[in-house]
Amino acid sequence: MATLKKYDLAGKGQGEVEIDDGLLSPEANAQMIKDYLVAIRANRRQWSASTQTRAEVSHSKKKPFAQKGTGNARQGFLGSPQFRGGGRVHAPRPKFDQHIRINKKERQSAVGSLLSAAIREAHAHVLDYKTLDAPKTKTLSQFLSSLNLAGKRVLFLAEQGDADYTTLSKSLRNLPKVQFTHLPNVNGYDLALCQEIVILSSALDGLKETLGGSKK
């Protein structure tokens, strides 16, 4: 049985949360996770880089110099690649859709495995969050410092629902290396990149569901 320590915003311990070991058994192997992360990075590319070929550059069609008698190699067009301002050869051009389809079950397995690894290795914490009246970056900064998380890449996870986390997200957005997202929207790249995870107590049921537990 894995345990997660629960804290309040002041960084004081509020007990522990138990996670059944059955939910922490990895369902995705290393190759599946790698393929998933590679697909995420590839799908973020815009494929919009574009350069001009010699047929597209704007240049005079006049011959640079006489064909013979100059001692130079013959040249026919200033827009050729060997001239400054000429067209590019084998340079980037807009490509067709390069989107890589990600299987839904593979995605769920990869996300669940990355979350399980963070919990097993004690890199996950629970925050007993009470709604802030206004954005307070200092309060969240002190919270991270009390858990020795200052300066680390930290991912905050909240449940998706009617609760309003605007003040929390605004309090976090000025902190370097800190990211806030809703649990259903989290992707494996964010999980692989972060060093620590802070889970809001209201998102624990959703966490167990993501790890493969039954829906509440």
N, C-alpha and C positions, 0 to 999 in steps of 0.2 A: 504494500500500500504506500503510494507516494504521498507526501504532504507538501502543501504550499503554505508559506507563512503569510498571514494577513496583517496589514498595517492600516493605520488611519493617515490622514494628510499630514499629521505632525510627526509621522515616522514611528509611532508607538505600536508595539505588537498588539494584535487583537485576536490572537488565537491562531489556529491552523485549519486548513481545508484539506480533506483527504480525497485523493483520486485513485480509483480502483486500478490495480495493476493490469487488469484485463483491457483497459482502455489505452494503455501505453505500449502495447506490443506493436512494433513497426509493421506496417502492411506494405510499405514501399521499399524496394531495394535501392542501393546507391545509384544504379544506372537509371532507374525510373525518375529519381529526383533530379539527376543531372539533365536528362532529356527535357524535363519540365522547366527547369531554370533556363536552359538554352532557348527553349521555345518562347518564354516570356521576354527574354532580351531581344530575340530576333523580331518579335512582333512589335517591339517599341521603335524599331527603325522606321524612318519615314520614306526611305528609298527615293528621295526627291533631288539628290545631287545631280546637277546637269551642267555639262560643258559644251562648247561649240566645236563642231568639226570644221574642216577646211571648207566645206560647202556652206557653212552658216556664218562664218566670220565676215565682217564688213571690210573689204579691201579692194583697191583698184585692181582691175584685170590686166593692167599694163605689165609688160615683162620687166623684171627688175633691172636687167642690163643686157647688152648684146649677147647673142648666142655664142659668138666666137670672138677671139681676139683679146679678151680681158685676162686670160690666164686662170679664171675661176671656173668652177664646175657650172655646167649649164643649169639655169634656174628659170622656171616659167611663171611662178605666181608667188606674190609676197604673203599670201595667206597660207602657204605651206607650213607644216609643223616646225620646220627647222628655223623659221624666221620668228623674231619677236612679235607677239600679237597674232601669230598664226593659229590655225586650228589645232586641237589636241587629238592625240592618237590613243586609243584604248583607254580613254578617260571615263569618269563616272557619267552615267546616263540614267534618266528615270526608268525604273523597272516596273514590270507588271506586279500584281499583288503577290507578295512573298509570305503571306500569312501562314503560320503553322498551326494546324488545328490541335487543340489540347483535349484529350479525352476527359470527360467529366469525372469518371471514377478514378482515373489516374491522378487528376488534380486533387481530388478529395484525399486520396491516399498519401500523396506527397505532402500536402498541408498538414494532415493529421500526424504524419511521421515526424515532421520538423517540430511541431508543437510538442509531441511526446518526448523528443530528444531534449528540448529545452526544460521540460518538467523533470525528467529523470536526472539531468545534470545540474539541477537546482539553479537554473537561470530564469525561473519564472516566479513572480510574486503577485500577491492579491492586494488590491487597494479597496478598502471600505470607503468608497467615495460618497461624500455629502456635497450636494450642489453648492457651488460658490455663488455668492451674490453678484460678483463682478470678476472679470479676468484678473488673476493675481499670479503673475509669472514668478514672483519671489517665493510664494507659498509652494509652488511645484518644484522650484529649484532647491529649496530647503528639504523637501521630501526626498528628492533624488540624492541629495548629499547625505541625508541620514541613513540611507540604504547603501551608501558607497557606490552609487550609480552615476555620479556626476562625471561627465566627460566620456561616458560610454554611449554606444548606440542603443537607445531604448525605444521599444515599441509599446505603446499603450493600446489596449484592446477593449472596446466597449460593445455592448449588445446593440443590435439594430431594433429599434422600437420607438415608442412614443416619448421616451426620456430625451431631454434636451441637454446635449453636451457642448453647447456652443462656448460657454465660459471656460470649460476645461480645454477644449481645442485651442482657444485663443490664448490661454495661459501657457500652453506648451509650444506654440508655434515660434516663439522667439528664443527657445532653448536649442542650442546646436545639437545635432545628432539625435534629436528626439522627434518621434513621429506618432501621430494619433490616427487610428482608423477603427472602423466597426468590424467586428469579428467576421460577419459573412463576407466582407469585402477584402479580407486579408489574402495576400498571395504569397507563394513560397519564396519569391525573391526577397520580399521584405523580411520574412522570417529568417532566411539564411543570412541576410545582411546584418540583422540586429544582434547585439550581444546579450541583452536582457529583455525580458517581457514583463510588463505590468498589466495584469488583468483586473478589470473592475469587478467587484463582487457580484454585481447584477448580471454579469456576463458568464458566470460559472456554469449555469445550465447549458448555455449555448456552447461553451467550451467542451463540455462532456459530450454534447451532441456531435460536435465537429470531430471529436476523437473516436466517434463510432458508437456512442451510447444511444439509448432510446430517447425519442422526443417526449418532452414534458407536455 
